[in-house]
Amino acid sequence: MDSGDRRFSTYALVTGAASGMGRLYAQKLARKGYSLILVDIAADRLEETASEIRNEFADGEDGCMPDIRTFTCDLSKMEAASDVAKAAEGCEVEILVNNAGIMFCSTICDTSPKALSLIMMLHNYTPLMLCREFVPAMVARGRGMVLNISSLAAWMDWPAIGMYGNTKRFVKGFSRSLRIECRGTGVTVTNAYFGAVDTPLIPLKQSLRKVARNLRVMISADKATDKALSAMFHGRKGTMPGLLNKIFLPFIVILPDCVLSWLLRKMGRFVMVKA
């Protein structure tokens, strides 16, 4: 699909756009020529994102500006997707980026019911319902792109990150179903299977974060978003940035329970927190 400059006539909708990778997606899509609908729970930071992008284009020679709309919304609520769709009425949404997410390292028994509900609604229910809200119109127009954020953890039923991984497994699965259903319609569905990305989402101590970066197990948010957007614009079904992730994947899926239990006992105290 052509990713050229559309002069802001169509919109990209990005969830979790107030900071981190969501802000980067928004900036890069505006540079591609898309107007924006930015969604996040953090109103102040969401407006900062919008202001940064407006300021960038205010200095442009041709004076063209993307239309940037912000919508403050708790995406863990049952009605979130329908509320976002109402906020986007009148906009031709050509790109949907389901980026919003959360991560905590905690055993299931140490995780509060509220936190368990939050991660499942934010990672599973709302992205699914946002696809249901926006993809039919894309199909009717014969043009559209969906970028869903899964994870390397979708293959990892591991203790302490098990709930994160299993929510990302659902994203992996429903995205494939939707992609197959959209074949031949002009609508593509791409999954990004990130390993460790250097953002505050991953609750690592700074010393461990530095080690991960040096070993190239952890990649920058800038590189991760570039890879994901490139895969989306080329209509690929998925991308997994990082050679080490691809190397580790066959071994991740065969680790026995006894090894994972031992790792939890030895390493859990360094990474786990109650959620």
C-alpha positions, 0 to 999 in steps of 0.5 A: 500500500502506498505510504506517500504524503496524502496531505492530511486528508485521511486520519491515523488513530493512535491509542496510547499516544501521550508518551513513549512509542505512541507519541513516536507513532503519532509524530511519524504518521504526521510526517507521512501526511496523515491527520491524527486522532490521538487517544490516551488517559493522560490528558496533559501529556496528550496535549503535549504530544499534539502541541509538539506535532503542531509546532513541528509543522508550523515551521514548514515552508508550505504552511500545511498542517495536519488536523490533530484531534485529541480524545482523553479516554480510559481504554480499559472501560467497556464502552471505550471503543464506542466512545472513541468511534464517536469522537472520530465521527466525520474522519476517514480513519485509514490507519488504526494503531492499537498501541496502548498497553501496560506491563507488570511483573507479578505472579497471578496470585500477587496481582490484584483483580483490578490489575488483571481486569485492566490488562485484559481490557486494555490489551484484548477487549478494546483493541478487538472492539476498535477493529470492529468499529473501524475496519468495516469502513476501511473494507467498504472504502477498499483501503486501510491499515491496522497495526496491532502490538503483540509481543515476543511474550505471546510465545512465553507462558512464563511466570510473573509475565504470564498474564502479559504474554497471554494477553499478547497471544490473544492479540496475535491470534485475533489479528491473524483471523482478521487479516485472513478475513480482510484478504483481497479487500485492500485492508491489511492487518500487521502485528508487531512482535516486540521483545524488550523495547527501551521504554518505561513500560518495562519495569527493569532497574537501570543497571539491568536496562543498561546490560540489556541495551549493551547485549542488544536484547533491548532496542530503542523505541525509535527503531521499534516504531520504524520497524513496525510502521515499515511492516504496516506500510508494506502490508506485511503480516508481522515484524519481530525486530531484533536478531536475538529475538528470532534466535531465542524464539525456538528455545523459549517455547520448549523450556520445561516448567522446572526450569521456569520455576527455578528462574522464578525463584532465582530472578523473581526478586529482581523484577517482580512487584505487586500489581 
